[in-house]
């Protein structure tokens, strides 16, 4: 298992600008920043994970994927059938197109296409994934998805610590300094930290989307504890 660092190791960096803030509040805002950072950037990716779909079943839970302890499914990036098959990539569709007819009152792809080899998917939320057509037999394909820490996570994977530590610190400081009537409130400093955080987040989005220079974007699992 790859090594992760405790979120609390970033506390001293935050307290340079907010020395009177209790450490437990700093940790909470660091965690909230990391969650938002992962949601916005898709920078923390899974390895390709084998998913088995079963004949007649078009709805699957995130628990069917190999989600590391202390993390949650963030976004599905891609599904691929086993390499060597033709048309091996499954296309994402809007949720409205894949919801059952009874929920939205109009025909969906599930209704229209009946059963067959899945061609489309939609992510309803962090727990549920839909496929269409409904599988006509058992299939195996690979999932690539991004992760985010749970609200109780205490560690942060090294890929984020090593490359985005300062960005996360800026984000946590912004949250703290915007707290009304606290001893560490500082609107002017919060504005600067927010701009620095936004800059770092934008760089991470570009790297995640376009694969710019740096560490590999697909990493081994690093558990949040």
N, C-alpha and C positions, 0 to 999 in steps of 0.2 A: 504494500500500500504506500502510495506517495505521501510524503510528509506535508502536513499542514501546520499553520501557526495559529495560536490563540488570538482572537480578536483583541484581547486585553493588552497584547504586546504593542498595539498602536496607541494606547491611551496616553503615554508620555508625549507623543508628538502632538496630540490634540491639546493637552493641558499646557503646552507652551503658550497658547493664545487664550486658553480658558482655565487658568490654574485653580480657580475656586470651585469648578464644577465637580461634583462627586463622580468617582470613577465608574460607578454602576450606570449613571446616566450617559456618560461618554460611551461606554460599551454598547448601550442600547442604540444610540444614534449612529455609531459606527456600523452596527449590524443593519439598521434600517437603510443606511447609505449603500452598503454592499448589496442588499436585496434589490434596491432600485437600480443600482449599477448593472447587476446581472440581468434584470428584466429588460433594461433599455438597450443593452449592447449584445446580448447573446454570446458573450465572450467566453463563458465557461461551458464547454461542450463535452458531451459524452463521447466514449468510443462508440463505434458502430455496435448496436445491440441486436441480436437475433430475436425477432418476434414471430410467434406462431399464431396464425389466425385459423379459425375453425369453421368448417362448413355450416352455413346458415346463421352465423353470428356476425353482425356488422358493427357492434359497439364494444369497445375495449377500455379498460381502466389503466391509469398510469402504473398501477401495481403490476401490470403484465410486462412492464419494462423493468430493466435492472437499475432502479434509482438508488444511488448511494445513501447510506444512513445520514440523516441531518440535512438532506436536500429535498427539493420538490421539482417536479417537471415544470419547466418554464415554457419553452416553445418547441414544437416539432419543427425541425429544419428540413428533413427529407426522409422519405421511405424509399428503399430500393429492393427489388426482388433479387434473389441470389444471382451473382454475376454470371454472365453467359447466356441468360435469358434475353429474348428480344423484348423491347418496350419495358425495360426493367424498372423505370422510375414511376412512382405514383404521384399524380398531380394534386396540389392543394386546391380546394374549392372553398367558397365562403360557407359559413355554417348554415346560413339560410337555405342553401341549395341541398344540404345533406340532412337537415332535420326531418324527422318523420312528418308525413303529410298532416297528421292529426294535430301537430303542434303549431303549424304556421298556416294551414288552410289551403295550401297550394301544392301541386305535385313536386316531389323532390327527386334528386337523382337516384336515391334508394328505390323509390317507387317506379321511376321511369326505366331504370336499367335492370331491375329484377336481380337475378343471380348471375354470377360469372366471376372472372378474375378481377380483383379490385383494381380500379383505375384512379380513384379519387379518395381523398381523405379531408377531414376537417377536425380541428381541435375545438371542442365545445368549451373546455375550461382546463384547469391544471389536472383534472382527474379523468376526463373522458375524451376518447377519440372515435370518430365515426368513419366507416369505409363504405364505398359504393363502387360497383354493384356489391350486393351481399355475397360473400364467398360461396362459390358452388362446390368447393372442396377445401381441404386443408392446404394452406400455403405457408411458406416460410419467406420472410424478407427481413431486411435490416433497417433499423431506425437510427437516425442521427438527431439528437435533440440537445437543447441547452438546459442548464440547471440553475437553480437559485437556492440560497440557504433557507432553512425554515426559520420561523420567528424565535426559536429557542437555540439556534446554532451558536456555538462558542468558538469555532475555528473558521479560518479562511484559507482556501487552497493557495499554495505557493505561487501558482501562475498569476494570481491576482496581486498577492503581496509584492512579488518581485517587480511587476511592471506598472502597477496602478496604485501603489501605496499612497503617494502624495495626493492623487486625485480623490481617493477615499477620505483622507484626512481633511481635505478642503470641503468635501461634502458634509462630513460630520460637523465641522466647525460652522458651516453655514446654518445647519439645523439648530445648533446650540445657540449661536449668536442671534438668531431670529426669535428665540423664546422671550416672550414679553415679561418685563419686570423681574428678570433674573439677574443676579450679580454679574453674569458673564454675557449679558446682552450687549450687542455692538452692531448696530444696523449698517454702519459704514464698512466695517470689517466683513460683515456677512455678505454684503454685495460683492466685495472683492473675491471672497472665497467661493461664492456661487459662480462667478465668471470663470475662475480657475477650474472648478469642478466641471462646468459645462464644456470647457475646452478639452479636458482630459477624457470626458465621456465621448465627445465627438471623435476624438482620435481612436478610441477603442471601437466605436461603431464602424469606422472606416476599415480598421484592421480586421474586424470580424467579418465584414461584408466582402472586402476585396483581398484579404490575405496579404497585407503589407508586411514589410520586413519585421522580424522578431521571432519569438518562440512559436512552435507549432500551435495551431488553434485547436486541434483535436488532441485532448490530453487524457492520460490515465485518470481513473477516478481518484479524487481526493476528498475524503469524507469531511463533512461538517459535523461536528459532534455537539 
